[in-house]
Amino acid sequence: MGEGWSDFYALMMTMEPGDMGTDSRGIGTYLFGQPANGPGIRPTPYSTLMSINPSTYNTIKTAAVPHGVGYVWATMIWDLTWAMIDDHGTGAGYDVAMNLVNDGMRLQPCSPGFVDGRNAILAADLAMYGGANRCRIWEVFARRGLGFSANQGSSGSVADGTEAFDLPPSCVLDAMPATATICAPVIAVYTMINNTGDPLTLSATGNPAGTTVNFSVNPLPTASNSIMTIGNTGAAAPGTYTIVVTGVNGLTR
Protein backbone atom coordinates (compact mmCIF):
# COMPACT_ATOMS: atom_id res chain seq x y z
CA MET A 1 0.00 0.00 0.00
CA GLY A 2 2.98 2.30 0.49
CA GLU A 3 3.38 2.82 -3.24
CA GLY A 4 -0.24 3.89 -3.30
CA TRP A 5 0.25 6.63 -0.75
CA SER A 6 3.27 7.93 -2.65
CA ASP A 7 1.24 8.10 -5.87
CA PHE A 8 -1.61 9.78 -3.99
CA TYR A 9 0.61 12.54 -2.64
CA ALA A 10 2.16 13.05 -6.08
CA LEU A 11 -1.31 13.47 -7.58
CA MET A 12 -2.43 15.79 -4.79
CA MET A 13 0.67 18.00 -4.97
CA THR A 14 0.40 18.43 -8.75
CA MET A 15 -3.34 19.13 -8.92
CA GLU A 16 -4.15 22.31 -10.85
CA PRO A 17 -7.19 24.59 -11.08
CA GLY A 18 -9.69 23.14 -13.51
CA ASP A 19 -8.65 19.53 -12.97
CA MET A 20 -11.45 16.98 -12.78
CA GLY A 21 -11.65 13.52 -11.26
CA THR A 22 -12.54 12.14 -14.66
CA ASP A 23 -9.23 13.36 -16.09
CA SER A 24 -6.58 10.81 -17.02
CA ARG A 25 -3.57 11.28 -14.73
CA GLY A 26 -0.47 9.21 -15.36
CA ILE A 27 2.38 8.66 -12.87
CA GLY A 28 5.99 8.88 -14.02
CA THR A 29 5.02 10.06 -17.50
CA TYR A 30 8.25 12.05 -17.74
CA LEU A 31 10.23 8.80 -17.83
CA PHE A 32 8.88 8.12 -21.31
CA GLY A 33 8.56 11.68 -22.51
CA GLN A 34 4.77 11.44 -22.24
CA PRO A 35 2.38 14.32 -21.52
CA ALA A 36 0.83 14.56 -18.04
CA ASN A 37 -2.22 12.63 -19.22
CA GLY A 38 -0.12 9.84 -20.71
CA PRO A 39 -0.37 6.23 -19.52
CA GLY A 40 2.69 6.46 -17.25
CA ILE A 41 4.24 3.57 -15.36
CA ARG A 42 1.13 2.12 -13.69
CA PRO A 43 -1.27 -0.42 -15.20
CA THR A 44 -3.62 2.46 -16.09
CA PRO A 45 -3.69 6.19 -15.48
CA TYR A 46 -5.62 7.37 -12.43
CA SER A 47 -9.19 8.49 -13.02
CA THR A 48 -12.57 8.23 -11.35
CA LEU A 49 -13.89 6.86 -14.65
CA MET A 50 -14.09 3.07 -14.61
CA SER A 51 -13.58 3.12 -18.39
CA ILE A 52 -10.07 4.53 -17.81
CA ASN A 53 -9.22 2.84 -14.52
CA PRO A 54 -11.39 -0.25 -13.92
CA SER A 55 -9.44 -1.51 -10.90
CA THR A 56 -11.25 -3.09 -7.97
CA TYR A 57 -10.07 -4.81 -4.80
CA ASN A 58 -9.71 -8.14 -6.62
CA THR A 59 -7.15 -6.53 -8.94
CA ILE A 60 -4.50 -6.90 -6.24
CA LYS A 61 -4.64 -10.69 -6.61
CA THR A 62 -2.82 -10.49 -9.94
CA ALA A 63 -1.08 -7.12 -9.53
CA ALA A 64 2.67 -6.74 -9.15
CA VAL A 65 3.95 -6.32 -5.59
CA PRO A 66 4.40 -3.64 -4.39
CA HIS A 67 3.75 -1.19 -7.21
CA GLY A 68 0.62 -2.76 -8.68
CA VAL A 69 -0.98 -3.31 -5.29
CA GLY A 70 -0.22 0.26 -4.29
CA TYR A 71 -1.75 1.47 -7.53
CA VAL A 72 -5.10 -0.08 -6.53
CA TRP A 73 -5.00 1.62 -3.11
CA ALA A 74 -4.13 4.96 -4.72
CA THR A 75 -7.05 4.47 -7.10
CA MET A 76 -9.43 4.22 -4.15
CA ILE A 77 -8.16 7.20 -2.20
CA TRP A 78 -7.95 9.29 -5.38
CA ASP A 79 -11.65 8.52 -5.88
CA LEU A 80 -12.15 9.57 -2.26
CA THR A 81 -10.53 12.93 -2.97
CA TRP A 82 -12.96 13.72 -5.76
CA ALA A 83 -15.95 12.57 -3.74
CA MET A 84 -14.94 15.03 -1.02
CA ILE A 85 -14.46 17.79 -3.61
CA ASP A 86 -17.90 17.03 -5.04
CA ASP A 87 -19.44 17.33 -1.59
CA HIS A 88 -17.46 20.20 -0.05
CA GLY A 89 -16.08 22.23 -2.95
CA THR A 90 -12.59 22.28 -4.40
CA GLY A 91 -10.61 23.85 -1.56
CA ALA A 92 -12.48 22.41 1.40
CA GLY A 93 -12.87 19.01 -0.23
CA TYR A 94 -9.15 18.82 -0.97
CA ASP A 95 -8.42 19.57 2.68
CA VAL A 96 -10.93 17.00 3.94
CA ALA A 97 -9.47 14.28 1.71
CA MET A 98 -5.92 15.09 2.77
CA ASN A 99 -6.91 15.10 6.43
CA LEU A 100 -8.70 11.77 6.14
CA VAL A 101 -5.75 10.06 4.45
CA ASN A 102 -3.15 11.62 6.77
CA ASP A 103 -5.01 10.81 9.97
CA GLY A 104 -6.05 7.42 8.63
CA MET A 105 -2.39 6.46 8.46
CA ARG A 106 -1.98 7.45 12.10
CA LEU A 107 -4.93 5.30 13.17
CA GLN A 108 -4.28 2.10 11.22
CA PRO A 109 -2.33 -0.88 12.57
CA CYS A 110 1.19 -1.78 11.49
CA SER A 111 1.39 -3.65 8.17
CA PRO A 112 -2.20 -2.77 7.24
CA GLY A 113 -4.35 -4.43 4.65
CA PHE A 114 -6.91 -2.66 2.51
CA VAL A 115 -9.75 -3.20 4.99
CA ASP A 116 -7.52 -1.82 7.76
CA GLY A 117 -6.82 1.25 5.63
CA ARG A 118 -10.49 1.77 4.84
CA ASN A 119 -11.50 1.40 8.48
CA ALA A 120 -8.81 3.85 9.57
CA ILE A 121 -10.12 6.48 7.17
CA LEU A 122 -13.62 5.95 8.56
CA ALA A 123 -12.19 6.34 12.07
CA ALA A 124 -10.43 9.53 11.02
CA ASP A 125 -13.72 10.91 9.72
CA LEU A 126 -15.40 10.11 13.01
CA ALA A 127 -12.61 11.74 15.02
CA MET A 128 -12.34 14.92 12.94
CA TYR A 129 -15.78 15.42 11.40
CA GLY A 130 -18.12 13.48 13.67
CA GLY A 131 -18.70 10.88 10.95
CA ALA A 132 -20.27 13.43 8.60
CA ASN A 133 -18.64 11.81 5.55
CA ARG A 134 -19.14 8.21 6.64
CA CYS A 135 -21.61 7.06 4.00
CA ARG A 136 -19.77 8.88 1.22
CA ILE A 137 -16.55 7.10 2.26
CA TRP A 138 -18.37 3.76 2.22
CA GLU A 139 -19.78 4.56 -1.21
CA VAL A 140 -16.33 5.32 -2.62
CA PHE A 141 -14.72 2.15 -1.32
CA ALA A 142 -17.71 -0.07 -2.14
CA ARG A 143 -17.61 1.10 -5.75
CA ARG A 144 -14.10 -0.37 -6.02
CA GLY A 145 -14.94 -3.63 -4.25
CA LEU A 146 -13.94 -2.66 -0.72
CA GLY A 147 -17.49 -2.59 0.58
CA PHE A 148 -19.06 -3.61 3.86
CA SER A 149 -18.66 -7.37 3.34
CA ALA A 150 -15.12 -7.24 1.91
CA ASN A 151 -12.55 -9.39 3.68
CA GLN A 152 -8.81 -8.81 3.44
CA GLY A 153 -7.92 -12.42 4.26
CA SER A 154 -4.69 -13.41 5.95
CA SER A 155 -2.01 -10.94 6.92
CA GLY A 156 0.66 -10.45 4.29
CA SER A 157 -1.23 -12.09 1.40
CA VAL A 158 -2.87 -10.40 -1.58
CA ALA A 159 -4.43 -13.60 -2.89
CA ASP A 160 -7.05 -14.59 -0.33
CA GLY A 161 -9.13 -11.45 0.13
CA THR A 162 -12.75 -11.18 -0.95
CA GLU A 163 -14.17 -8.11 -2.65
CA ALA A 164 -17.70 -6.85 -2.04
CA PHE A 165 -19.66 -3.90 -3.36
CA ASP A 166 -22.27 -3.51 -0.62
CA LEU A 167 -22.88 -0.67 1.82
CA PRO A 168 -23.55 -0.99 5.54
CA PRO A 169 -27.27 -1.12 6.39
CA SER A 170 -27.11 2.40 7.83
CA CYS A 171 -26.05 3.84 4.45
CA VAL A 172 -28.86 2.65 2.21
CA LEU A 173 -32.32 3.81 1.21
CA ASP A 174 -34.75 1.88 3.41
CA ALA A 175 -38.43 1.15 2.87
CA MET A 176 -40.96 0.58 5.64
CA PRO A 177 -42.76 -1.73 5.45
CA ALA A 178 -40.62 -3.91 3.24
CA THR A 179 -43.70 -5.81 2.08
CA ALA A 180 -47.41 -5.05 2.17
CA THR A 181 -50.67 -6.76 1.22
CA ILE A 182 -53.15 -4.39 -0.40
CA CYS A 183 -56.76 -4.97 -1.42
CA ALA A 184 -57.88 -2.70 -4.25
CA PRO A 185 -58.82 0.11 -4.32
CA VAL A 186 -56.79 0.85 -1.15
CA ILE A 187 -53.72 3.04 -1.72
CA ALA A 188 -50.42 1.36 -0.83
CA VAL A 189 -48.28 3.52 1.46
CA TYR A 190 -44.56 3.13 2.21
CA THR A 191 -42.06 5.30 4.06
CA MET A 192 -38.75 5.78 2.28
CA ILE A 193 -35.89 6.58 4.66
CA ASN A 194 -32.72 8.24 3.36
CA ASN A 195 -29.72 6.97 5.34
CA THR A 196 -27.16 7.55 2.60
CA GLY A 197 -25.72 10.92 3.56
CA ASP A 198 -26.81 12.41 0.20
CA PRO A 199 -29.94 14.10 -1.09
CA LEU A 200 -31.60 11.61 -3.43
CA THR A 201 -33.88 11.93 -6.42
CA LEU A 202 -36.34 9.04 -6.11
CA SER A 203 -37.93 6.93 -8.83
CA ALA A 204 -39.77 3.61 -8.84
CA THR A 205 -40.17 0.78 -11.32
CA GLY A 206 -42.11 -2.46 -11.23
CA ASN A 207 -45.40 -1.08 -9.95
CA PRO A 208 -48.47 -2.75 -11.48
CA ALA A 209 -49.63 -1.50 -14.86
CA GLY A 210 -52.20 1.22 -14.51
CA THR A 211 -51.12 2.31 -11.04
CA THR A 212 -49.44 5.58 -10.15
CA VAL A 213 -46.41 6.29 -7.95
CA ASN A 214 -45.98 9.49 -5.99
CA PHE A 215 -43.45 10.68 -3.40
CA SER A 216 -44.39 13.27 -0.79
CA VAL A 217 -40.83 14.64 -0.83
CA ASN A 218 -38.63 14.38 -3.91
CA PRO A 219 -35.70 15.03 -4.03
CA LEU A 220 -35.32 13.57 -0.56
CA PRO A 221 -32.82 15.34 1.73
CA THR A 222 -30.42 13.25 3.76
CA ALA A 223 -31.62 11.95 7.14
CA SER A 224 -35.25 12.48 6.14
CA ASN A 225 -38.31 10.51 5.00
CA SER A 226 -40.64 10.54 2.03
CA ILE A 227 -44.04 8.85 1.79
CA MET A 228 -44.38 6.77 -1.37
CA THR A 229 -47.95 6.04 -2.41
CA ILE A 230 -49.09 3.55 -5.04
CA GLY A 231 -52.42 4.84 -6.29
CA ASN A 232 -55.16 3.63 -8.63
CA THR A 233 -54.68 0.08 -7.35
CA GLY A 234 -58.10 -0.86 -8.74
CA ALA A 235 -56.46 -0.99 -12.17
CA ALA A 236 -53.89 -3.58 -11.07
CA ALA A 237 -54.28 -7.25 -11.86
CA PRO A 238 -54.17 -9.47 -8.77
CA GLY A 239 -50.67 -10.74 -8.06
CA THR A 240 -47.34 -10.18 -6.35
CA TYR A 241 -45.21 -7.27 -7.50
CA THR A 242 -41.66 -6.22 -6.71
CA ILE A 243 -41.32 -2.44 -6.76
CA VAL A 244 -37.74 -1.18 -7.02
CA VAL A 245 -37.13 2.31 -5.61
CA THR A 246 -33.93 3.99 -6.75
CA GLY A 247 -32.31 7.05 -5.21
CA VAL A 248 -29.80 8.95 -7.36
CA ASN A 249 -27.51 11.49 -5.72
CA GLY A 250 -26.78 13.36 -8.94
CA LEU A 251 -23.08 13.84 -8.12
CA THR A 252 -20.38 13.19 -10.71
CA ARG A 253 -17.98 10.37 -9.78
Secondary structure as a PSIPRED ss2 file (coil, helix, strand):
# PSIPRED VFORMAT (PSIPRED V4.0)

   1 M C   1.000  0.000  0.000
   2 G H   0.000  1.000  0.000
   3 E H   0.000  1.000  0.000
   4 G H   0.000  1.000  0.000
   5 W H   0.000  1.000  0.000
   6 S H   0.000  1.000  0.000
   7 D H   0.000  1.000  0.000
   8 F H   0.000  1.000  0.000
   9 Y H   0.000  1.000  0.000
  10 A H   0.000  1.000  0.000
  11 L H   0.000  1.000  0.000
  12 M H   0.000  1.000  0.000
  13 M H   0.000  1.000  0.000
  14 T C   1.000  0.000  0.000
  15 M C   1.000  0.000  0.000
  16 E C   1.000  0.000  0.000
  17 P C   1.000  0.000  0.000
  18 G C   1.000  0.000  0.000
  19 D C   1.000  0.000  0.000
  20 M C   1.000  0.000  0.000
  21 G C   1.000  0.000  0.000
  22 T C   1.000  0.000  0.000
  23 D C   1.000  0.000  0.000
  24 S C   1.000  0.000  0.000
  25 R E   0.000  0.000  1.000
  26 G C   1.000  0.000  0.000
  27 I C   1.000  0.000  0.000
  28 G C   1.000  0.000  0.000
  29 T H   0.000  1.000  0.000
  30 Y H   0.000  1.000  0.000
  31 L H   0.000  1.000  0.000
  32 F H   0.000  1.000  0.000
  33 G C   1.000  0.000  0.000
  34 Q C   1.000  0.000  0.000
  35 P C   1.000  0.000  0.000
  36 A C   1.000  0.000  0.000
  37 N C   1.000  0.000  0.000
  38 G C   1.000  0.000  0.000
  39 P C   1.000  0.000  0.000
  40 G C   1.000  0.000  0.000
  41 I C   1.000  0.000  0.000
  42 R C   1.000  0.000  0.000
  43 P C   1.000  0.000  0.000
  44 T C   1.000  0.000  0.000
  45 P C   1.000  0.000  0.000
  46 Y E   0.000  0.000  1.000
  47 S C   1.000  0.000  0.000
  48 T C   1.000  0.000  0.000
  49 L C   1.000  0.000  0.000
  50 M C   1.000  0.000  0.000
  51 S C   1.000  0.000  0.000
  52 I C   1.000  0.000  0.000
  53 N C   1.000  0.000  0.000
  54 P C   1.000  0.000  0.000
  55 S C   1.000  0.000  0.000
  56 T C   1.000  0.000  0.000
  57 Y H   0.000  1.000  0.000
  58 N H   0.000  1.000  0.000
  59 T H   0.000  1.000  0.000
  60 I H   0.000  1.000  0.000
  61 K H   0.000  1.000  0.000
  62 T C   1.000  0.000  0.000
  63 A C   1.000  0.000  0.000
  64 A C   1.000  0.000  0.000
  65 V C   1.000  0.000  0.000
  66 P C   1.000  0.000  0.000
  67 H H   0.000  1.000  0.000
  68 G H   0.000  1.000  0.000
  69 V H   0.000  1.000  0.000
  70 G H   0.000  1.000  0.000
  71 Y H   0.000  1.000  0.000
  72 V H   0.000  1.000  0.000
  73 W H   0.000  1.000  0.000
  74 A H   0.000  1.000  0.000
  75 T H   0.000  1.000  0.000
  76 M H   0.000  1.000  0.000
  77 I H   0.000  1.000  0.000
  78 W H   0.000  1.000  0.000
  79 D H   0.000  1.000  0.000
  80 L H   0.000  1.000  0.000
  81 T H   0.000  1.000  0.000
  82 W H   0.000  1.000  0.000
  83 A H   0.000  1.000  0.000
  84 M H   0.000  1.000  0.000
  85 I H   0.000  1.000  0.000
  86 D H   0.000  1.000  0.000
  87 D H   0.000  1.000  0.000
  88 H H   0.000  1.000  0.000
  89 G C   1.000  0.000  0.000
  90 T H   0.000  1.000  0.000
  91 G H   0.000  1.000  0.000
  92 A H   0.000  1.000  0.000
  93 G H   0.000  1.000  0.000
  94 Y H   0.000  1.000  0.000
  95 D H   0.000  1.000  0.000
  96 V H   0.000  1.000  0.000
  97 A H   0.000  1.000  0.000
  98 M H   0.000  1.000  0.000
  99 N H   0.000  1.000  0.000
 100 L H   0.000  1.000  0.000
 101 V H   0.000  1.000  0.000
 102 N H   0.000  1.000  0.000
 103 D H   0.000  1.000  0.000
 104 G H   0.000  1.000  0.000
 105 M H   0.000  1.000  0.000
 106 R H   0.000  1.000  0.000
 107 L H   0.000  1.000  0.000
 108 Q C   1.000  0.000  0.000
 109 P C   1.000  0.000  0.000
 110 C C   1.000  0.000  0.000
 111 S C   1.000  0.000  0.000
 112 P C   1.000  0.000  0.000
 113 G C   1.000  0.000  0.000
 114 F H   0.000  1.000  0.000
 115 V H   0.000  1.000  0.000
 116 D H   0.000  1.000  0.000
 117 G H   0.000  1.000  0.000
 118 R H   0.000  1.000  0.000
 119 N H   0.000  1.000  0.000
 120 A H   0.000  1.000  0.000
 121 I H   0.000  1.000  0.000
 122 L H   0.000  1.000  0.000
 123 A H   0.000  1.000  0.000
 124 A H   0.000  1.000  0.000
 125 D H   0.000  1.000  0.000
 126 L H   0.000  1.000  0.000
 127 A H   0.000  1.000  0.000
 128 M H   0.000  1.000  0.000
 129 Y H   0.000  1.000  0.000
 130 G C   1.000  0.000  0.000
 131 G C   1.000  0.000  0.000
 132 A C   1.000  0.000  0.000
 133 N C   1.000  0.000  0.000
 134 R H   0.000  1.000  0.000
 135 C H   0.000  1.000  0.000
 136 R H   0.000  1.000  0.000
 137 I H   0.000  1.000  0.000
 138 W H   0.000  1.000  0.000
 139 E H   0.000  1.000  0.000
 140 V H   0.000  1.000  0.000
 141 F H   0.000  1.000  0.000
 142 A H   0.000  1.000  0.000
 143 R H   0.000  1.000  0.000
 144 R C   1.000  0.000  0.000
 145 G C   1.000  0.000  0.000
 146 L E   0.000  0.000  1.000
 147 G C   1.000  0.000  0.000
 148 F C   1.000  0.000  0.000
 149 S C   1.000  0.000  0.000
 150 A C   1.000  0.000  0.000
 151 N E   0.000  0.000  1.000
 152 Q C   1.000  0.000  0.000
 153 G C   1.000  0.000  0.000
 154 S C   1.000  0.000  0.000
 155 S C   1.000  0.000  0.000
 156 G C   1.000  0.000  0.000
 157 S C   1.000  0.000  0.000
 158 V C   1.000  0.000  0.000
 159 A C   1.000  0.000  0.000
 160 D C   1.000  0.000  0.000
 161 G C   1.000  0.000  0.000
 162 T E   0.000  0.000  1.000
 163 E C   1.000  0.000  0.000
 164 A E   0.000  0.000  1.000
 165 F C   1.000  0.000  0.000
 166 D C   1.000  0.000  0.000
 167 L C   1.000  0.000  0.000
 168 P C   1.000  0.000  0.000
 169 P H   0.000  1.000  0.000
 170 S H   0.000  1.000  0.000
 171 C H   0.000  1.000  0.000
 172 V C   1.000  0.000  0.000
 173 L E   0.000  0.000  1.000
 174 D E   0.000  0.000  1.000
 175 A E   0.000  0.000  1.000
 176 M E   0.000  0.000  1.000
 177 P C   1.000  0.000  0.000
 178 A C   1.000  0.000  0.000
 179 T C   1.000  0.000  0.000
 180 A C   1.000  0.000  0.000
 181 T C   1.000  0.000  0.000
 182 I C   1.000  0.000  0.000
 183 C C   1.000  0.000  0.000
 184 A C   1.000  0.000  0.000
 185 P C   1.000  0.000  0.000
 186 V C   1.000  0.000  0.000
 187 I C   1.000  0.000  0.000
 188 A E   0.000  0.000  1.000
 189 V E   0.000  0.000  1.000
 190 Y E   0.000  0.000  1.000
 191 T E   0.000  0.000  1.000
 192 M E   0.000  0.000  1.000
 193 I E   0.000  0.000  1.000
 194 N E   0.000  0.000  1.000
 195 N C   1.000  0.000  0.000
 196 T C   1.000  0.000  0.000
 197 G C   1.000  0.000  0.000
 198 D C   1.000  0.000  0.000
 199 P C   1.000  0.000  0.000
 200 L E   0.000  0.000  1.000
 201 T E   0.000  0.000  1.000
 202 L E   0.000  0.000  1.000
 203 S E   0.000  0.000  1.000
 204 A E   0.000  0.000  1.000
 205 T E   0.000  0.000  1.000
 206 G C   1.000  0.000  0.000
 207 N C   1.000  0.000  0.000
 208 P C   1.000  0.000  0.000
 209 A C   1.000  0.000  0.000
 210 G C   1.000  0.000  0.000
 211 T C   1.000  0.000  0.000
 212 T E   0.000  0.000  1.000
 213 V E   0.000  0.000  1.000
 214 N E   0.000  0.000  1.000
 215 F E   0.000  0.000  1.000
 216 S C   1.000  0.000  0.000
 217 V C   1.000  0.000  0.000
 218 N C   1.000  0.000  0.000
 219 P C   1.000  0.000  0.000
 220 L E   0.000  0.000  1.000
 221 P C   1.000  0.000  0.000
 222 T C   1.000  0.000  0.000
 223 A C   1.000  0.000  0.000
 224 S C   1.000  0.000  0.000
 225 N E   0.000  0.000  1.000
 226 S E   0.000  0.000  1.000
 227 I E   0.000  0.000  1.000
 228 M E   0.000  0.000  1.000
 229 T E   0.000  0.000  1.000
 230 I E   0.000  0.000  1.000
 231 G E   0.000  0.000  1.000
 232 N C   1.000  0.000  0.000
 233 T H   0.000  1.000  0.000
 234 G H   0.000  1.000  0.000
 235 A H   0.000  1.000  0.000
 236 A C   1.000  0.000  0.000
 237 A C   1.000  0.000  0.000
 238 P C   1.000  0.000  0.000
 239 G C   1.000  0.000  0.000
 240 T C   1.000  0.000  0.000
 241 Y C   1.000  0.000  0.000
 242 T C   1.000  0.000  0.000
 243 I C   1.000  0.000  0.000
 244 V E   0.000  0.000  1.000
 245 V E   0.000  0.000  1.000
 246 T E   0.000  0.000  1.000
 247 G E   0.000  0.000  1.000
 248 V E   0.000  0.000  1.000
 249 N C   1.000  0.000  0.000
 250 G C   1.000  0.000  0.000
 251 L C   1.000  0.000  0.000
 252 T C   1.000  0.000  0.000
 253 R C   1.000  0.000  0.000
